[in-house]
Amino acid sequence: MITAKLVESVWAQHVATVERYNQPGKFTAFIGYEFTSLVKGNNLHRIVVFRDGVEKFGKTMPFTALDSKDPEDLWKWFANYEQTTGGQVLGIPHNGNLSNGMMFALNDFKGGPLTADYARRRQYWEPLTEIVQAKGESESHPFLSPNDEFANFGKAGWDVGNLDLSATKTNDMFASEYAREALKRGLMLEAKLGINPFKFGMIGAGDIHTGLSTSEENNHLGETFILEPSAERAMRTEKRGSITRFGWQSLAAGLAAVWAKENTREAIFDAMRRREVYATTGTRLQVRLFGGWDFSERDLKGNWVKQGYARGVPMGGDLRPATSKAPSFIISALKDATGANLDRIQIIKGWVDASGQTHERIFNVAWSSPETRKVSKDGRLTAVGDTVDLKTATYSNSIGAVELRTVWRDPEFKPGVRAFYYARVLEIPTPRWPAYDAARYQFALPDGVKAESQERAYTSPIWYSPKVAP
Amino acid sequence: MSLRERLRAALKEPLVHFLLAGLALFLFFAWRGDAVDPESRTITITEQQVERLAASWAQTWQRPPAQDEIDGLIRDYVKEEVYYREGLRMGLDQDDTIIRRRIRSKMEFLASSELENEAPDDATLQALLDKNPQAYAADARYSFDQIYLAAQDGAAAGAAEMLAALNKGADWQKLGDAISLPRSPEAVDRTRIATEFGEDFAASLAGIKPGQWAGPVPSGFGLHLVRMRKVEASAKPKLAEVRQKLENDWRAQTVKDREAKAYQTLLDSYTIRIAKP
């Protein structure tokens, strides 16, 4: 029984450590843990975050995947925690891309149909989804979005199997793994059930097991200690059966950005709960999105943030009842202070038609050098260019924009159709971490290694419902 | 279907494989002569054990388990115990990296767990502070006005003329390009400035004297003309202001020391022989 005592005191010590390092206003440390549900190698992990300090949290012991692998049991425990302590908690699923079709499945964990009750609980307990981290990006996939020329970010090596590579992936699994498709299916389910189970905001995170917050490409210290910088790590292999995953396929990390009034547990948690968050692939670009019914270019001349809140809703919200023929959005992005310039802002719209069919469309809404870069008939924008020098792992901000901002009105709006809108902001091409390794350790990257990318941010959506969501 | 065909079909069944493997193991142990102690095939669940299972459940769920929940816990415990004992009999605990690591980390934890109940006294913390005051000093805080000039790759387009005009009294509010950065930061600490404007810009501020417009100062966005209004330099901190940080550092260091000492004590009682190939 010494072990039971030990487990208790390890957890108590962990909670005490979090408390000691939490400095309201300066550095926020949340009590939390990971619910590591893994079903035959299919990843159903959830990050669990508490709003509370130890005075409410008390001696609570976490509910882990040893207790149950079913997320519904976790939610039951969440409800119980809130009732008995008066505290608050939420769960954040991550790596749908490694769930082999389970993360956003159209049935529950036990295989039963999704019900309104399930949808209500899932929407409440899981208001966010993590879409970027070291183990790939789970926002969109080229198979699901063939017209999206930027959907292939962080796919290589991660779209071939489940978490431990014990099972290969087939095309039919993608639709219930990726966030954009889940958001679209959420609209379809809302039409059917009256409530949307997949109404979530999006964040990025590290999955960095070293305790270091080094999310940039040029300071990538590795996901775990075995992946610390070396001349070999990019070509390290993880092999199982016929599938091989390479070191270079790991992403440096993602980041979660939160629009909160204070750097405190309470303010940050509340922002996460209302989904006023966005994801980045590791850079610190600043992105704003407001949706309303009467925004115009004129608003950008004054205090548009104030107007955004006053006359509209921020990312993560529901559009208010219509007061004009189409919604308009203020979208703004400022580059990372020490990072790359911006290529473009896009709006990604998803909707479901009367027959229950889901659709998506990507609009380019603001971009650098508009005098020379034009949108073609099929909606594609001239590429921004590429200044990356792989020999030295450098790039130049001689292309792209420092800041992009616009007001965009949906040209295809139909009042009777459920829809969501979110922004994706792309940076100009920059070297990836394997390119920095190659330049620093003086070796040549083999063919096929992805050496550069366009880093980006994805905001949480703003939803439109013909009947305002409850 | 002939008997032979039936046998062949049956041999393909996974369950049959499992049973055959079990039989083989049983025969192996029987042959090896390790008689199974009948006592070790008896699982007795005491009242205390049930209470412990219930108490651990209650700590997770904040209420005592109902009877059917207790029965479930017991069933699960029995299942685990059966597998655990059989696994031990087969030696599955041997040479398992995960089990070894787990036991090692338990030992490491034990070495320092008592530390949780200890608090360092003021003298200890003051000594820590005196040893490295710089590490505990608060950030310098700056109040300044800044004008942004969009300039690709640091080209100082017109910055000099603008600076001259400003120092002759031009209205700074009307000058510069638009950008979503604060124009007049008020008592903002250096770390925060580095986050918003970049490290290079934050470092440059230390060299700007309050009063006149100065610059251009480069940032990740372009160029800035800066008028420093007030600098609150970082001062040597008082114990009370940085007590928590000192205590955290003391704790982290003491954990390391105790672990090292505990390991050394254990190691001293061992004779280590290494045959190098």
Boltz contact constraints between the chains, C-beta under 6 A:
constraints:
  - contact:
      token1: [A, 6]
      token2: [B, 106]
      max_distance: 6.0
  - contact:
      token1: [A, 9]
      token2: [B, 113]
      max_distance: 6.0
  - contact:
      token1: [A, 13]
      token2: [B, 116]
      max_distance: 6.0
  - contact:
      token1: [A, 20]
      token2: [B, 248]
      max_distance: 6.0
  - contact:
      token1: [A, 61]
      token2: [B, 59]
      max_distance: 6.0
  - contact:
      token1: [A, 61]
      token2: [B, 60]
      max_distance: 6.0
  - contact:
      token1: [A, 63]
      token2: [B, 60]
      max_distance: 6.0
  - contact:
      token1: [A, 80]
      token2: [B, 61]
      max_distance: 6.0
  - contact:
      token1: [A, 84]
      token2: [B, 62]
      max_distance: 6.0
  - contact:
      token1: [A, 334]
      token2: [B, 180]
      max_distance: 6.0
  - contact:
      token1: [A, 337]
      token2: [B, 197]
      max_distance: 6.0
  - contact:
      token1: [A, 337]
      token2: [B, 198]
      max_distance: 6.0
  - contact:
      token1: [A, 337]
      token2: [B, 220]
      max_distance: 6.0
  - contact:
      token1: [A, 338]
      token2: [B, 198]
      max_distance: 6.0
  - contact:
      token1: [A, 338]
      token2: [B, 220]
      max_distance: 6.0
  - contact:
      token1: [A, 398]
      token2: [B, 152]
      max_distance: 6.0
  - contact:
      token1: [A, 398]
      token2: [B, 153]
      max_distance: 6.0
  - contact:
      token1: [A, 402]
      token2: [B, 221]
      max_distance: 6.0
  - contact:
      token1: [A, 403]
      token2: [B, 179]
      max_distance: 6.0
